[in-house]
């Protein structure tokens, strides 16, 4: 039906609120069961199965078995980037910009697939650009030699992450802030470093993350981001 326009096929997949609800859940970068996704979307197991089949066939989700359970995750990082960008485009007008109390933790700091998003992530991106660690280049970020040295001090080996089969650093349009945060392999490495150092802690059953007291101090001292002023 949409063979001539593949984008229309993706649009048709995203036109159903139940499928969007499922995609929003898997934006945390983890694998989820069909039962979990059915509950998140508020649909029956049979309806969830039909939705998941369409999302998998459409290339937005991938599925594999863990034991007897079939688990689902985003098919590739680019899907998460596209969903985040579409979310930012959708937030137009005063009504859609209104932030509820439930939205506040997600807006402050959350995961976007495998990298950090939200106010804190946008603040980090701004500071790294200002310090010359990364430089905007088209839709991506370029990392100059000075940036590579800065990352090495943070125990992030740029040569290693360059070897990954994905974009190094992309400007991922944040859906709540409508400014870019850092995605791609570098964004994933930065999030992992923050988690390993105990600067950020994951929260159960949500994409929102907590910036620890240690993280607040480190982000201020190392990056120059005043997390406390964002709360």
C-alpha positions as semicolon CSV with decimal commas, in nm:
position;residue;x (nm);y (nm);z (nm)
1;X;0,000;0,000;0,000
2;X;0,279;0,243;0,094
3;X;0,554;0,074;-0,107
4;X;0,650;0,391;-0,291
5;X;0,679;0,586;0,035
6;X;0,843;0,385;0,317
7;X;0,807;0,682;0,552
8;X;0,429;0,647;0,521
9;X;0,462;0,289;0,646
10;X;0,644;0,409;0,956
11;X;0,381;0,681;1,001
12;X;0,106;0,420;0,989
13;X;0,282;0,219;1,260
14;X;0,304;0,527;1,481
15;X;-0,057;0,629;1,420
16;X;-0,188;0,388;1,684
17;X;-0,158;0,510;2,048
18;X;-0,117;0,153;2,177
19;X;0,189;0,098;1,958
20;X;0,334;0,433;2,062
21;X;0,286;0,336;2,427
22;X;0,482;0,016;2,366
23;X;0,762;0,201;2,187
24;X;0,782;0,451;2,471
25;X;0,842;0,167;2,718
26;X;1,126;0,011;2,516
27;X;1,295;0,350;2,482
28;X;1,467;0,258;2,809
29;X;1,699;0,035;2,605
30;X;1,597;-0,286;2,781
31;X;1,406;-0,594;2,668
32;X;1,043;-0,629;2,772
33;X;0,795;-0,914;2,752
34;X;0,475;-0,902;2,552
35;X;0,283;-0,908;2,881
36;X;0,463;-0,599;3,011
37;X;0,398;-0,412;2,688
38;X;0,033;-0,517;2,682
39;X;-0,012;-0,375;3,034
40;X;0,168;-0,051;2,942
41;X;-0,056;-0,006;2,638
42;X;-0,374;-0,110;2,819
43;X;-0,465;-0,376;2,563
44;X;-0,537;-0,747;2,571
45;X;-0,258;-1,002;2,514
46;X;-0,412;-1,086;2,175
47;X;-0,417;-0,721;2,066
48;X;-0,063;-0,671;2,197
49;X;0,057;-0,969;1,994
50;X;-0,088;-0,816;1,678
51;X;0,069;-0,477;1,750
52;X;0,408;-0,630;1,828
53;X;0,400;-0,833;1,508
54;X;0,347;-0,513;1,308
55;X;0,620;-0,324;1,491
56;X;0,863;-0,610;1,442
57;X;0,778;-0,655;1,075
58;X;0,811;-0,278;1,029
59;X;1,166;-0,281;1,162
60;X;1,099;-0,076;1,476
61;X;1,130;-0,363;1,723
62;X;1,335;-0,680;1,740
63;X;1,235;-0,994;1,926
64;X;1,423;-1,285;2,075
65;X;1,352;-1,556;2,330
66;X;1,484;-1,568;2,685
67;X;1,381;-1,907;2,813
68;X;1,016;-1,949;2,720
69;X;0,944;-1,580;2,699
70;X;0,962;-1,370;2,384
71;X;1,124;-1,038;2,462
72;X;1,113;-0,714;2,263
73;X;1,350;-0,418;2,231
74;X;1,415;-0,136;1,987
75;X;1,552;-0,273;1,662
76;X;1,848;-0,030;1,654
77;X;1,963;0,298;1,813
78;X;1,835;0,504;1,519
79;X;1,477;0,412;1,610
80;X;1,519;0,566;1,954
81;X;1,674;0,879;1,801
82;X;1,383;0,913;1,558
83;X;1,121;0,866;1,831
84;X;1,287;1,126;2,054
85;X;1,300;1,373;1,765
86;X;0,937;1,312;1,673
87;X;0,842;1,369;2,035
88;X;1,015;1,707;2,026
89;X;0,832;1,799;1,706
90;X;0,500;1,703;1,864
91;X;0,550;1,934;2,161
92;X;0,424;2,253;1,999
93;X;0,174;2,499;2,138
94;X;0,115;2,608;2,496
95;X;-0,101;2,309;2,588
96;X;0,152;2,048;2,481
97;X;0,436;2,235;2,652
98;X;0,261;2,212;2,988
99;X;0,450;1,978;3,218
100;X;0,255;1,774;3,473
101;X;0,397;1,663;3,806
102;X;0,428;1,310;3,667
103;X;0,632;1,439;3,372
104;X;0,884;1,629;3,586
105;X;1,128;1,342;3,664
106;X;1,136;1,239;3,297
107;X;1,200;1,595;3,188
108;X;1,479;1,639;3,443
109;X;1,683;1,328;3,357
110;X;1,596;1,008;3,174
111;X;1,743;0,753;2,938
112;X;1,684;0,774;2,564
113;X;1,764;0,420;2,450
114;X;2,127;0,392;2,569
115;X;2,216;0,755;2,639
116;X;2,111;1,032;2,874
117;X;1,830;1,275;2,789
118;X;1,638;1,555;2,956
119;X;1,745;1,883;3,113
120;X;2,064;1,743;3,259
121;X;2,170;1,588;2,927
122;X;2,102;1,910;2,736
123;X;2,302;2,099;2,996
124;X;2,594;1,858;2,952
125;X;2,582;1,897;2,575
126;X;2,587;2,277;2,603
127;X;2,889;2,272;2,835
128;X;3,085;2,024;2,623
129;X;3,026;2,242;2,318
130;X;3,131;2,553;2,511
131;X;3,448;2,378;2,630
132;X;3,535;2,252;2,282
133;X;3,504;1,885;2,378
134;X;3,255;1,839;2,095
135;X;3,166;2,064;1,803
136;X;2,835;2,063;1,614
137;X;2,881;1,942;1,257
138;X;2,563;1,900;1,057
139;X;2,336;1,660;1,246
140;X;2,627;1,518;1,444
141;X;2,906;1,624;1,678
142;X;3,274;1,621;1,586
143;X;3,526;1,536;1,859
144;X;3,853;1,730;1,815
145;X;4,187;1,624;1,961
146;X;4,130;1,836;2,272
147;X;3,797;1,659;2,321
148;X;3,961;1,319;2,293
149;X;4,208;1,417;2,567
150;X;3,926;1,540;2,790
151;X;3,736;1,215;2,740
152;X;4,051;1,013;2,816
153;X;4,072;1,188;3,154
154;X;3,715;1,070;3,210
155;X;3,832;0,714;3,123
156;X;3,649;0,711;2,790
157;X;3,868;0,582;2,507
158;X;3,759;0,755;2,189
159;X;3,950;0,505;1,973
160;X;3,745;0,221;2,119
161;X;3,407;0,383;2,069
162;X;3,503;0,488;1,717
163;X;3,537;0,118;1,637
164;X;3,169;0,052;1,712
165;X;2,944;0,006;1,410
166;X;2,731;0,310;1,477
167;X;2,749;0,686;1,458
168;X;3,005;0,834;1,693
169;X;2,812;1,131;1,830
170;X;2,487;1,266;1,701
171;X;2,277;1,565;1,796
172;X;1,968;1,391;1,931
173;X;1,682;1,642;1,956
174;X;1,547;1,620;2,310
175;X;1,168;1,580;2,310
176;X;1,109;1,782;2,628
177;X;1,374;2,052;2,586
178;X;1,375;2,073;2,204
179;X;1,751;2,120;2,211
180;X;2,009;1,854;2,130
181;X;2,167;1,615;2,373
182;X;2,451;1,378;2,281
183;X;2,349;1,045;2,131
184;X;2,536;0,779;1,939
185;X;2,829;0,575;2,070
186;X;2,968;0,872;2,264
187;X;2,635;0,939;2,433
188;X;2,618;0,573;2,536
189;X;2,974;0,584;2,670
190;X;2,901;0,898;2,873
191;X;2,590;0,743;3,030
192;X;2,777;0,422;3,112
193;X;3,059;0,620;3,271
194;X;2,809;0,811;3,485
195;X;2,642;0,487;3,595
196;X;2,972;0,314;3,671
197;X;3,097;0,613;3,872
198;X;2,775;0,625;4,072
199;X;2,684;0,970;3,944
200;X;2,353;0,847;3,806
201;X;2,125;0,571;3,933
202;X;1,848;0,399;3,740
203;X;1,499;0,402;3,888
204;X;1,269;0,097;3,866
205;X;0,994;0,079;3,604
206;X;1,069;0,416;3,448
207;X;1,311;0,584;3,209
208;X;1,370;0,856;3,467
209;X;1,708;0,840;3,640
210;X;1,836;0,992;3,965
211;X;2,140;1,218;3,982
212;X;2,314;1,119;4,306
213;X;2,479;1,363;4,545
214;X;2,814;1,243;4,414
215;X;2,690;1,298;4,062
216;X;2,578;1,654;4,137
217;X;2,926;1,737;4,265
218;X;3,102;1,560;3,979
219;X;2,892;1,716;3,705
220;X;2,960;2,058;3,856
221;X;3,335;2,000;3,900
222;X;3,410;1,797;3,586
223;X;3,160;1,925;3,333
224;X;3,050;2,259;3,478
225;X;2,680;2,169;3,495
226;X;2,492;2,302;3,800
227;X;2,236;2,026;3,846
228;X;2,087;2,181;4,159
229;X;1,978;2,492;3,966
230;X;1,776;2,274;3,726
231;X;1,550;2,120;3,991
